[in-house]
Amino acid sequence: MYGRWDFAATEQLPDYMKICFKALYDTTNEIGYNICKEYGWNPVDSLQKAWASLFDAFLVEAKWFASGCVPKADEYLKNGIVSSGIHVVLVHLFFLLGEGTNKESANIVNANTDIISSVASILRLWDDLGSAKDENQDGHDGSYITCYMEEHQGSSVDVARQEVIKKIMEAWRRLNKECLLPNPYSRTFTKASLNLARMVPLMYKGNKDTE
């Protein structure tokens, strides 16, 4: 339903889900319309695809949880990069800055390039350094640490946390490389993406599990 962005298909849903979908549907179309008025290009297709990808990632996580399956660490992170929501945020930012004014330029951000995926990796992994206990989620939310320890039997939490820190450093190297070398994005969008990544550690500052 959300993949087709078919409002008529909501008839099969309970009322509370209809309300949620209508709010997202109306808001996304309004954003697309306002961007079109400002820059002459309506990016609603790209906005819808970004949301659909996010929901697909949520469904993958829900299936893992429902089945009791613990995915491989890399498989978890690949999906977690999308479920972090960073792609949705940066796709909206891209068009609100007037970057995508035709189909060709829109395809750049639709591709989920290294700049976007690096920022998403940093957020997802920093979040996973926090404990599920402190977040009052009883350990059921899953994390890279859980997946790594399940995949590498006998590994301690400290070893898994060091692996997460290593992955964060790798993501930062990719992001810095993309920012320093020529890339398909404007300086404004590149700097905004970099600042978003810089903000992530501040969001978790004070959490003893991430220090």
Backbone torsions as a table, in degrees:
resi	resn	phi	psi	omega
1	MET	NA	-53.6	-179.7
2	TYR	-70.7	-27.3	178.2
3	GLY	-65.7	-36.8	177.5
4	ARG	-87.8	-12.0	-176.1
5	TRP	56.5	43.0	-174.4
6	ASP	-97.9	103.8	-177.1
7	PHE	-65.7	-31.2	-179.4
8	ALA	-63.7	-28.6	-178.2
9	ALA	-70.4	-10.1	-179.0
10	THR	-73.2	-9.7	-179.5
11	GLU	-59.1	-26.4	-178.8
12	GLN	-84.0	-4.7	-176.3
13	LEU	-93.2	156.3	173.4
14	PRO	-67.2	160.1	-172.8
15	ASP	-57.5	-41.5	-175.9
16	TYR	-65.1	-31.1	178.0
17	MET	-76.9	-32.2	175.4
18	LYS	-61.6	-42.0	180.0
19	ILE	-62.3	-45.5	-179.7
20	CYS	-62.5	-45.6	-178.0
21	PHE	-66.3	-40.4	179.9
22	LYS	-63.1	-40.5	178.9
23	ALA	-62.2	-43.6	178.9
24	LEU	-67.3	-42.6	179.9
25	TYR	-60.0	-49.4	-178.2
26	ASP	-66.8	-43.4	-178.2
27	THR	-64.7	-44.2	-179.4
28	THR	-63.2	-43.0	178.9
29	ASN	-67.4	-35.2	177.8
30	GLU	-66.7	-42.2	177.6
31	ILE	-61.9	-45.2	178.4
32	GLY	-60.2	-41.3	180.0
33	TYR	-64.5	-44.8	-179.1
34	ASN	-66.0	-37.9	176.5
35	ILE	-65.2	-39.6	178.5
36	CYS	-62.6	-41.4	178.2
37	LYS	-62.7	-36.8	-176.0
38	GLU	-80.2	-39.8	-170.6
39	TYR	-121.8	-6.4	176.0
40	GLY	85.2	12.6	178.6
41	TRP	-141.9	128.4	-179.7
42	ASN	-95.9	112.4	-175.7
43	PRO	-91.7	21.3	-171.5
44	VAL	-57.9	-34.1	178.9
45	ASP	-61.6	-42.5	179.7
46	SER	-68.4	-39.3	178.8
47	LEU	-63.3	-43.2	179.4
48	GLN	-64.5	-40.8	179.1
49	LYS	-63.5	-37.9	179.5
50	ALA	-64.2	-44.5	177.8
51	TRP	-64.9	-40.9	-180.0
52	ALA	-62.0	-40.1	177.9
53	SER	-63.6	-39.9	178.5
54	LEU	-62.8	-45.0	-179.5
55	PHE	-66.6	-37.0	176.4
56	ASP	-60.4	-41.3	179.3
57	ALA	-65.6	-39.2	176.4
58	PHE	-61.4	-41.2	-179.4
59	LEU	-64.8	-38.3	177.1
60	VAL	-60.0	-46.2	179.5
61	GLU	-64.3	-37.7	179.0
62	ALA	-65.0	-38.3	179.1
63	LYS	-68.0	-39.0	176.4
64	TRP	-60.6	-45.7	-178.2
65	PHE	-65.0	-45.4	-177.1
66	ALA	-64.4	-33.5	-177.5
67	SER	-89.9	-9.5	-176.3
68	GLY	75.8	12.9	-178.4
69	CYS	-79.8	134.7	173.5
70	VAL	-108.3	110.5	-176.1
71	PRO	-71.1	166.3	170.9
72	LYS	-61.3	151.1	-176.0
73	ALA	-58.4	-44.5	-179.2
74	ASP	-67.0	-35.3	177.2
75	GLU	-66.0	-42.5	177.0
76	TYR	-60.0	-45.8	-176.9
77	LEU	-67.2	-38.7	178.7
78	LYS	-58.5	-43.5	178.0
79	ASN	-74.9	-36.5	-178.6
80	GLY	-65.0	-29.2	176.4
81	ILE	-59.5	-38.5	179.4
82	VAL	-78.1	-45.2	-176.2
83	SER	-70.3	-11.2	175.5
84	SER	-63.7	-24.2	-179.9
85	GLY	87.7	-4.4	-178.0
86	ILE	-62.1	-38.2	180.0
87	HIS	-60.5	-42.7	178.4
88	VAL	-61.4	-45.2	-179.5
89	VAL	-61.1	-48.4	-175.2
90	LEU	-74.4	-29.0	173.9
91	VAL	-63.9	-45.5	177.1
92	HIS	-62.0	-44.7	179.5
93	LEU	-60.7	-42.3	179.8
94	PHE	-53.3	-48.4	-177.4
95	PHE	-78.5	-33.3	177.6
96	LEU	-66.0	-25.8	175.4
97	LEU	-82.5	-2.6	179.8
98	GLY	79.0	23.0	-177.4
99	GLU	-76.2	-40.9	-176.1
100	GLY	-99.3	99.9	-177.3
101	THR	-114.1	8.5	174.7
102	ASN	-159.6	173.9	-175.1
103	LYS	-62.8	-38.7	-177.4
104	GLU	-63.8	-47.0	-179.6
105	SER	-69.9	-31.6	177.7
106	ALA	-65.4	-34.4	-179.5
107	ASN	-64.3	-24.2	-179.9
108	ILE	-62.7	-49.4	-177.3
109	VAL	-77.5	-26.1	177.7
110	ASN	-64.9	-24.2	-174.6
111	ALA	-75.7	-8.0	179.6
112	ASN	55.2	62.3	-173.8
113	THR	-69.2	178.0	-175.4
114	ASP	-59.9	-33.8	178.9
115	ILE	-61.3	-47.9	-178.1
116	ILE	-67.7	-47.2	-177.3
117	SER	-66.6	-31.6	178.7
118	SER	-67.6	-44.6	177.3
119	VAL	-61.5	-42.4	180.0
120	ALA	-63.9	-39.2	178.0
121	SER	-62.4	-43.2	-179.4
122	ILE	-61.3	-44.9	178.8
123	LEU	-65.3	-48.6	-177.4
124	ARG	-60.0	-44.3	-176.4
125	LEU	-72.4	-37.3	175.2
126	TRP	-62.6	-41.2	178.9
127	ASP	-62.0	-38.8	-178.1
128	ASP	-72.4	-17.6	174.9
129	LEU	-71.0	-23.7	176.5
130	GLY	-74.0	153.0	-177.4
131	SER	-87.3	141.5	175.8
132	ALA	-63.8	-29.9	-179.5
133	LYS	-63.9	-44.6	-180.0
134	ASP	-66.1	-29.2	-179.5
135	GLU	-85.3	3.2	177.9
136	ASN	58.9	40.5	179.9
137	GLN	-113.5	5.6	173.0
138	ASP	56.9	25.3	175.9
139	GLY	77.2	7.7	-174.8
140	HIS	-95.5	0.7	-176.5
141	ASP	-84.6	-15.2	-178.4
142	GLY	77.0	153.8	178.1
143	SER	-163.0	164.7	177.2
144	TYR	-61.1	-37.1	-179.8
145	ILE	-60.6	-47.1	178.5
146	THR	-60.0	-46.0	-178.3
147	CYS	-65.6	-40.0	-179.2
148	TYR	-65.1	-43.8	-178.9
149	MET	-68.1	-33.8	177.0
150	GLU	-69.6	-38.0	-179.0
151	GLU	-74.9	-34.4	-179.0
152	HIS	-112.7	79.7	-176.7
153	GLN	-56.0	134.4	179.6
154	GLY	96.4	-11.4	178.6
155	SER	-72.4	142.9	178.1
156	SER	-86.9	167.6	176.9
157	VAL	-61.7	-39.3	-179.6
158	ASP	-62.3	-41.0	177.9
159	VAL	-63.6	-42.8	179.5
160	ALA	-64.5	-40.0	179.2
161	ARG	-65.6	-38.4	177.1
162	GLN	-64.3	-34.4	176.6
163	GLU	-66.0	-39.1	177.1
164	VAL	-62.8	-45.6	178.6
165	ILE	-60.4	-40.2	177.0
166	LYS	-60.9	-43.6	179.7
167	LYS	-64.7	-38.3	177.7
168	ILE	-62.9	-42.8	178.7
169	MET	-63.4	-38.5	177.8
170	GLU	-64.6	-40.8	178.7
171	ALA	-64.4	-39.1	178.0
172	TRP	-64.7	-38.4	177.9
173	ARG	-63.5	-41.6	178.2
174	ARG	-63.9	-43.3	-178.8
175	LEU	-65.0	-45.8	178.8
176	ASN	-61.2	-40.0	178.4
177	LYS	-61.5	-45.5	179.9
178	GLU	-63.9	-35.9	-178.6
179	CYS	-74.2	-32.0	-177.4
180	LEU	-84.8	-31.6	-179.4
181	LEU	-93.8	161.5	177.5
182	PRO	-57.3	135.2	177.4
183	ASN	-140.4	166.7	-174.0
184	PRO	-73.9	-2.5	-176.4
185	TYR	-99.1	160.9	176.4
186	SER	-72.9	163.3	177.8
187	ARG	-61.7	-37.1	-178.6
188	THR	-63.5	-47.0	-179.9
189	PHE	-67.5	-40.3	179.4
190	THR	-61.1	-45.2	-179.8
191	LYS	-66.3	-38.2	178.7
192	ALA	-63.4	-40.5	178.4
193	SER	-65.0	-42.5	178.5
194	LEU	-63.0	-42.7	179.9
195	ASN	-66.2	-33.4	176.9
196	LEU	-64.2	-41.8	177.4
197	ALA	-65.6	-38.6	178.7
198	ARG	-64.0	-29.2	-177.4
199	MET	-73.7	-25.1	-173.8
200	VAL	-56.6	-50.7	179.7
201	PRO	-60.1	-31.5	179.4
202	LEU	-67.9	-31.7	178.8
203	MET	-64.6	-30.0	-175.8
204	TYR	-105.9	3.9	179.4
205	LYS	-63.7	135.0	-178.0
206	GLY	98.6	-14.2	174.3
207	ASN	-83.2	112.3	-173.8
208	LYS	-59.6	-22.9	-178.4
209	ASP	-78.9	-12.2	-179.5
210	THR	-109.5	5.7	-178.8
211	GLU	-99.8	NA	NA
